[in-house]
Amino acid sequence: MFKDNFYYILKDRLEYAQDYLIDTSAYIQSVKFQDKVEREFFKDKKILYLLMGIINLPSDIVRYYQYFKSLMNYKRAEKEITLLKEELKKYD
């Protein structure tokens, strides 16, 4: 089949989406690791954990919002990669 300009646009988009998926995966893993470190640090400091939780509540809410948004974007990028691969198969 003839490969027009749209094929190369799709191919570039696939490459970008795969890079984005790798970067987002690294971000999600780092957030999980930070949470693990925080739980381990406050394991025997229950009162300090509660106090820090109250003080940092607004910033924690924003951080968790960003985390869940990254999860949603990760799943969206996975789906986009699947669809791009299917579309590119039509040109082969």
C-alpha positions in Angstrom: 0.0 0.0 0.0 1.1 3.5 -0.7 2.5 5.3 2.3 1.3 8.9 2.4 2.2 11.7 4.7 -0.4 10.5 7.3 1.6 7.2 7.8 4.7 9.2 8.8 2.6 11.4 11.2 1.2 8.3 12.8 4.7 6.8 13.1 6.0 9.9 14.8 3.1 10.0 17.1 3.7 6.4 18.0 7.3 7.1 18.9 6.2 10.1 21.0 3.5 8.1 22.8 6.0 5.3 23.6 8.5 7.8 25.1 5.7 9.5 27.0 4.6 6.1 28.4 8.2 5.4 29.6 8.4 8.8 31.3 5.0 8.5 32.9 5.9 5.0 34.2 9.0 6.4 35.8 7.1 9.1 37.5 4.5 6.7 38.8 7.2 4.4 40.2 8.9 7.3 41.9 5.7 8.4 43.6 5.1 4.9 44.8 8.7 4.7 46.1 8.3 8.1 47.9 5.2 6.8 49.6 6.9 3.7 50.7 9.8 5.7 52.2 7.4 8.0 54.0 5.5 5.0 55.5 8.7 3.4 56.6 10.0 6.7 58.1 6.8 7.3 60.1 6.3 3.7 61.1 7.1 4.3 64.8 6.2 8.0 64.9 2.4 7.9 64.8 1.8 11.3 66.4 4.4 13.0 64.2 2.7 11.3 61.2 -0.7 12.6 62.2 0.6 16.1 62.8 2.5 16.2 59.4 -0.6 14.8 57.7 -2.8 17.6 59.0 -0.2 20.3 58.1 0.5 19.0 54.6 -3.1 18.1 53.7 -3.6 20.7 51.0 -0.3 19.9 49.2 -1.0 16.2 49.6 -4.4 16.6 48.0 -2.7 18.3 45.0 0.0 15.7 44.8 -2.5 12.8 44.8 -4.5 14.6 42.2 -1.4 14.8 40.0 -0.7 11.1 40.6 -4.1 10.0 39.6 -4.1 12.3 36.6 -0.8 10.6 35.6 -2.3 7.2 36.0 -5.2 8.2 33.7 -2.8 9.6 31.1 -0.7 6.4 31.3 -3.7 4.3 30.5 -4.7 6.7 27.7 -1.2 6.5 26.2 -1.4 2.7 26.3 -4.7 2.7 24.5 -3.3 5.2 22.0 -0.3 3.1 21.3 -2.5 0.1 20.6 -4.7 2.0 18.2 -1.7 3.6 16.4 -0.1 0.1 15.9 -3.4 -1.2 14.4 -3.6 1.8 12.1 0.0 1.4 11.0 -0.6 -2.3 10.2 -3.1 -1.1 7.5 -0.2 0.4 5.7 1.9 -2.7 5.7 
